[in-house]
Amino acid sequence: MDLAKAIDGIVATRGQQPDGERLHGLFDLHWRYTMQESPEFATYAGWPGHNHRWTDMSLAAVERRNRELELPVRAIASIDRAGLAPADQLHYDLFRRNAEEALEGRRFKGELLPVSQMQGPQQDVARFLMIAASGATGLADFEDMLARLEAIPALLEQTAELMRQGAAAGLTPPRVTLRDVPAQILSQAPDDTAQSPLLAAFARLPETLAEADRARLQREATRLVAAKAAPAFRALHAFFVDDYLPRTRETVALRDVPDGAAWYAFLARQSTTTALTPEEIHHIGLDEVKRIRGLMDEVIAGSGFDGGFQAFVEFLRTDDRFFFTRAEDLLAAYRDITKRADPELVRLFGTLPRLPYGVRPVPAYAEKSQTTAYYEPGSPEAGRPGFFYANTYDLRARPRWEMEPLALHEAVPGHHLQIALAQELPEMPHFRKHGFYTAYVEGWGLYAESLGGEMGFYQDPYARFGQLTYEVWRAIRLVVDTGLHALGWKRQQAIDYFIQNAGKAEHDITVEVDRYIVWPGQALAYKIGELKIKELRAECQRMMGARFDLRGFHDQVLGEGALPLDVLARRLRAWADGAPS
């Protein structure tokens, strides 16, 4: 697609075509461009026609896409907002906000950091093959996946070139966070090709395919992994260990890289959708940690435990009663929690999604450096369910008392419910259905944890302490993330602060701190978003009095998909002000 020519066509119709039509034409054009330029996102969204390709990460393509960030801003500026219908005015505002923010962020060269312990082709290639397989039904779908296997060497060489450019510019991840990455890379190319995660998507092919086709697909996939993908991953490993790793930096703060202080301030605004400075966020975190720690002390006192906070935490971290010895038992317990949550939803929500979800273990190649859990959205278009992934690595780091809030956050009423509802919104532009404002999405996930008490969870002091542990964990993030990247904290200082104020296992804490180091600003979104949703709930209750309905409030929070926090606040205040007496 020649985006510049297409945008010129939209701009040229000014005054000749209704602005509402031009606006939706721009939305459609930009969505098709996004799908073309980001085929992995197309796979994620269930958008057909791109599952045979990887994103072109060549330097020329990266530079072209950076230039093209100017074009949507020019197009949206040619549309008269005042003449649009109210719904289109909101679409206009969000599209323009997104486009201008992307253009502002162009100065920060995040594309030169394509690999960390949290992301990169050593994790994403197998992941997107599995996502594609989840919605695959016909022969052509699997032929597309074979094409992606064949294209892995080019993708990995492009990735390596970006890393070379980053190292030359003094822009690398901190070396301490990369300790597991060599093993992650090699895990994609084991000596026994049959054990490669890249083949997992071909392990169980649909019975609707002819037996001869199934055999051919599996044979060809194995050949491509052995002949092309595995050698390419081994070459990436050699480059990473011998060339790249020695050139990575010893420091951990984003402010220590070129233009890093401005970059972090931008990421803080982007992540929280607020104008809060890192210093303001830091102090909010300190206040929240103090408040929640007080509630944790109350739970300890009420439990009958003979000892203070650190002794209680040590008890929770070490007593055998709190741990499973088999991964399958941990997963079964998560499935039990989620299925106990399902029937409680109708008391809190008027609208529920149709898309189902399931529980899976974090893949073995990623589990050591992956966080405790995460959610993988499904796709109504592709017929793919959502999945809550639980980490089964080091079961002594996965206590029972943390499971209820985690399941409520990742599945229902957290990420699955919110994201699936957004995907199912009728008459909504695609960029809105798949919008992702982190403060809203993760703020909702943390708010969902707090609903557990209203759903019948947290019935013993250990589970209640677990819920508070997860809440204080997100408050600690405000302190630690800003401390590391803006205030000069050392990595060990961040780990020690975390240990002093939360009951999580030390392995989990170390993984978390290293996550904040390589994803600056992302961790700020959770607490800031949750605090805003709780503040708006209390404000709506004050405004409405006896008219306040919690199901109605939740439906209003979720009814427009993800929103910046200021836009969400205006929506809820208008609802509370205009609700019938």
Buried (B, 14 or more C-beta within 10 A) or exposed (E): EEBEEBBEEBBEBEEEEEBBEBBBBBBEBBBBBBBBBBBBBBBBBBBBEBBBBBBBBBBEBBEEBBEBBBBBBBBBEBBEBEEBEEEBBBBBBBBBBBBBBBBEBEEBBEBBBBBBBBBBBBBBBBBBBBBBBBBBEEBEBBBBBBBBBBBBBBBBBBBBBBBBBBBEEEBBBBBBBBEBBBEBBBBBBBEEBEEBBBBBBBEEBBEEBEEEBBEBBBEBBBBBBBBBBBBBBBBBBEBBBEEBBEBBBEBBBBBBBEBBBEBBBBBBBBBBBBEBBBEBBBBBBBEBBEEBBEBBBEBBEEBEBEEEBEEBBEBBBEEEEBBBEEBEEBBEBBBEBBEBBBEBBEEBBBEBBEBEBBBEBBBEBBBBBBBBBBBBBBBBBBEBBBBBBBBBBEBBBBBBBBBBBBBBBBBBBBBBBBBBBBBBBEEBBBBBBBBEBBBBBBBBBBBBBBBBEEBEBBEEBBBBBBBBBBBBBBBBBBBBBBBBBBEEBEBEBBBBBBBEBBBBBEBBBBBBBBBBBBBBBBBBBBBBBBBBBBEBBEBBBEBBEEEBBBEBBBBBBBBBBBBBBEBBBEBBBEBBEEBEE
